[in-house]
C-alpha cells in the first residue's frame, strides 16, 4: 500500500501536463474539474499510503524510502529522486492534498469567467506537484526542487493578473526575497555534503544522533536552513513579500500563502530535527526568538489593517512565528500540530474572505463591509468558526495547538522561557483582538457598503453648494433684469408727465371750440401718467423682490458653504447619515445601495463547510488530557521526531497556563467588542498609522533598495562603461592620437589581416586534406 | 587511468568521424563560395545541408561514445603533417569535449534555420558554415599548432558576421572583438612555442601533441606558471573574465541574431574549454597555484556581471552581461579542481549555450517584430504573445537556475565543488543566484507584464517555425534538468582522469573532497514516554 506514494505526486504532474496540452481546449469548467480530480486522486493515494504506513511495524516507519531514479550522480555526490515515506511526510501530504483539493474545488467557483481559467488550474496542479516533491524528497536537493518549484508557482500566481503593474511587482518581490533565503538553503546543502558526505535526511539525522556531526556543523546547517525558512515561512526580516503576495487570486492566498507553501520552512526544520537537537543552544534560542518576535510584530500590524486579506496575511506571518517559536524550543510536535490546525482555519478564513470579496464586487476594504451575516449566512457562519479557532477559544482547533506551543515555551524554564511565553501570550491577546475586529467589521454592525466614499462625500457637498450658487446667480440676473425694467418705466413716466404738461398748456390756450377736445387730451394724459406711475411703482417692487431673493440665495450659499466646511470629511458612519438625510445622495451610492451582496455558489461554500468542520474538531489530533489522546505525538515520535519532547511542568501549572491563555483570548475578544460593536472607544486611537504602515519597515527597505542600493548598482555599471571599457578605448585612442596604426586597424588593417588568416587557414586545410584523404 | 589518456580508445570507427565533423562544414562553406551569387536559395540549402549533416554526425558520435572510457575516443592514428616540425593531424574526443561538439552540431543548423540575413546571403552563409568548421576544430584537435590555427580562424567569420550583418555601431563592435581576442592569442602563440621547445630540449622530441606535452611536463615550475599566464590571458578574453570582458556586450548587442546565438552558445566556450584542456591539463601545477585567484575572478564575474546586467536598458545587452555572470560560474567550477566542480563546469557550458542561445533567438525575434530592444519601450507583451512569453519564461527560469531545469544542475554542482575547495568563496558566489533572479525577473516584468500599450499591442506571437527552432532547445532544457545522468556519467570519467593527471603532476596536492561519514541508519527504539499529560499520570 505504501507504493501508492508514487501516485501522490504523479497525478498532479499528469494534471499539469494534460492542462498544458489541452487546457485551453477544455476551457471552463472542465479544466478546473480535471485539475480538481488530479488533486483529489492524489489525496486518495495519500490516504492509501497512510493506511499502509499505519500497518507497518513502528520500528520500520522511520526508514521507508522509495526510489524513483538516480538524479545527480557525480563523484562522491549522489542524489536520487526518492521519497521518504515516514509519519511526518505522510501527515504533510494528507493535509496538503486534502486542503489542496478543497481549494481546487473552490477555485472553480471563484475563477468563474476569468479569461485564463485553465491556466490558473495548470499552475495550481504544478504547485501541488512541487509541494509534494518538497515534502516527500528524501534529501535536501529534492526538497529544494520542490522548494523552488512552489516559489516559481507562487510567482506565477501572484502576478496572475499581470496587466496590473502592482501584481507583477508583488510576484517579483516574492521570488527575489525568497531567493535570499534560498541562498541559505543552498549553502546548508553544501555544508552538509562537505562535512558528512551526504545530503539525505536519514543520514544527516543519523550522523547528528550518532555524534559524527560536530556541534559547529550542526549549528551551521541549522542556521543556514533557518535562513531558508525565514524566506519561505515569512519570518522577520524576510517576511516582506507575504503581505504583498495578496495581490494573487484569493484561493492562491489560501492554498499557497497560508496553508501549505509558507509552512515549508517549519517543515524543513522539523525534517532535520535531530540536527537542530545537536546544534548549539544559542542557535535554537535565536530561532525561538525570531519566531516569537515575528509573531508579536506581525500581530501588531494586523490590528491596523483595513484590507480583509492584509489582516489575514499579517495574521499568517504571526502564526508562522508561533510555529518557528515551537521549533526553536524543540517542540516539534506542537509545531506540526499548529501547522495542521492553522492550515484548516487559515485556509477557511482566506476562502471565507474570498467569498466575501466575491459577494462584494471585489471590494476588500472592511470599512465598507458590516452586517454581512444576514446576506451571506454560510460564509459568515464558517468564518466565525475560523475566528473562534484562531482566537484560541476552546474547544476549537487552534486553542489546543497554540496552547501546546505556549506551554512548551514556558517549559524551557528560566527567564528566557517566561519571556517567550509572555511574548506568545501578548500575541494571543492581539490575535483575539484583531480577528474579532475583522469579524465585527465584516459580519456585524451596520451594513456599510452603500456608504459614500470620501470622494463621493466631497463631490456631493460640492454639488450641494454648487446648486445654491447656481440659484444665487439666477437671482442676480433676475435683479439686473428688474432694474432694467424699472428704468424703462421711469422713462415712460417722464414721457407721460411731459405729455400732460403739453396737453395742459394746450388747454389753457384753447378757444371754446377746442376746449372740449383739449380737456379730453388732458384727461387721457392724466390717465396715462397715473398708469405710468403705477407701472413704476410695480417695477420698484420688482427690484425690491429680486434684491430679497438674491440676498436669500446668497445666504443659502453661505450657509451651505459653512455646512460644507464643517462636515467636509465626516467619517464613514457620519457620512452615511449625512448622505441619507441630505437630498444630495450621489447616484453611485444609491446604485450601490440597491446592490445586495450575495452568498457564493456551492463549489465555494462546500469547502468552507468542510474546513469549518475540521477547524472545530482538529484539536482531537493531539488532545492533552491523557496519554492515549496524543495521537499526533505518538505518530511522529520517535519515528520522525527523534527525541520525544518532554514537558516538565506539573498538571497544576498546565491548567494555570491554559486558563491564563483562555482569559487572555477572552480579553482580546471583549476589547474588540467594546471598540467595534459598542463604539466605546474611537478605533483611531488603536489603529495607529505606524501600525498600518507595518512599522515603516517595508518602506525603509524599499527606499534603501531604490536609493543607496540602486546607486551602488548604478556606480558599478558606470564604472564598467567608463573605467573598465574606457581604459581600453582610452589606450586605443591615445595610440590613434600618436600615430595612424589604430586608424588603419579601424578601417583596413583588421579586415586584411582577417582575410589573411582565413585564406592561409583554408589553404593549409586544403593542402592537408589532399595529403590524407 | 593516466595511461588511458594516451591510448586511442573508443569504438572502432569505420571512417574518420571527427575529421568529418570539421570537413563537412568546411566543404559546405567552400561549396557556397563556389555557387554563383544569384542562386539565392541554393546558398541557404547548402548551408542547411552541411550543418544538418554535421549535426547528425555529432549525434552519431554521441551515440557511439563509450561512457566507460576516460580517454580520447574516435582517435585515428595521428597523421603527421610536417614531420620536421612535429605537427600532426590528431583529433580526439573525450567526455569534456563530447557535449560541446554536440552542442555545436545542434546550434549551427538552428541558427541558420532561425534567422535569415538581411542582405548578401551568400557570404553570410559561407562565413557561418566556415565558423562551424573552426569551432569543431578547436574542440577536437589534440595538436597545439592546429589548436592555435582553429582558435584564430574562428575570429574571421565572426568578425565579418558582426561587421557586415550587425546592427548600429557594428564596425566598432567587430573591431573591438577582433583586437581584443587577437591581443590575447598573440601571447598564447609565444607560450605554445615555448613549451614545445622546452619539451624538445628535455626529450629531444619535437611535437605539438598535447598528450605528449602534458604527460612529460618538461618545463620548470616557474616557466609553467608564466606560460600558463599567457594561455590564461587568451582564454580570459574569450570567456570573458573581468576585467577583459567589455568587448562582449558590444559584440553581442551589435551582432546579428545568429551571430549572438553562436557567440554565446559555443564561441565563449572556446575560452572555458581552453582553460580545461590547455590550462589544467597542460599546466597542472600552475593551474593549482593560480586556482584561488581564478576562483575569485570567477566570483567577481558572477556578481559584477549580474549587477551590470540589472542596470542595462537594452534587453540584448542585459542578456550579454548575464553571460559574464554565467561564465563566471564556469571559471569558478573549473578552478575548484574537484570532480563536482569540473563536471558542473562542463555541463554549465552546454546549459549556457542552450539557455542563452535561446534567449538571443527570442530577443532577436522580438527585435524583428518591434524594431527595438529598449526595455522601456516594451511592456505587457504576455497579453498579446502568450506563447512567446511562455517560451521566454521557461528559458529565463533555466537561466535563473530553477531546479528541474538544466541550469540548476550545472550551477549547483559548480557551487558544491567550489564549496568543498573553498567554502567562503563558494558562499559568496552563491549570492549570484539571488542577483540572477533579480535582473531577469525585473526585465521580464518590464517587458512582458504590465499594461499593453502602443505598438506593443500589435506584437505577433511565436510562429510555428520559430517554435520548431526553439523546440529542441526547450526539450533539452527540461530533459537535462530532470535526468542529467546520461550526460554526467559521460563527462565524469574524463574529469576524473584529468584530476588524476593533476594529482600525479602536482606535489602536495590532492583533490579537495567531502568528508564522508559512515552512519548507521536504523529504525528507532520505541520510547513510549509521553508524559506531558494534562492531568498527570494518575488520571
Interface residues (C-beta under 8 A of the other chain):
Chain A: X58 X59 X60 X61 X62 X63 X69 X70 X71 X72 X73 X74 X75 X76 X77 X141 X144 X145 X147 X148 X149 X152 X155 X159 X162 X163 X164 X165 X167 X168 X169 X171 X172 X175 X176 X179 X180 X182 X183 X186 X187 X189 X190 X191 X193 X194 X195 X196 X197 X198 X202 X203 X206 X207 X210 X212 X213 X624 X625 X626 X627 X630 X633 X634 X637 X638 X639 X642 X644 X645 X646 X647 X650 X651 X654 X655 X658 X713 X714 X716 X717 X720 X724 X725 X728 X732 X745 X746 X750 X751 X753 X754 X755 X757 X758 X761 X762 X764 X765 X768 X769 X771 X772
Chain B: X19 X23 X26 X30 X79 X81 X89 X130 X134 X149 X150 X152 X153 X155 X156 X157 X159 X160 X163 X171 X175 X176 X178 X179 X180 X182 X242 X243 X245 X246 X304 X307 X308 X310 X311 X312 X338 X339 X340 X343 X344 X380 X382 X383 X397 X402 X403 X404 X408 X409 X412 X413 X415 X416 X419 X420 X423 X426 X427 X430 X431 X433 X434 X437 X438 X441 X442 X444 X445 X448 X449 X450 X451 X452 X483 X484 X485 X488 X489 X492 X496 X513 X514 X515 X516 X517 X518 X519 X520 X521 X522 X523 X524 X525 X526 X527 X529 X530 X531 X532 X533 X534 X535 X536 X539
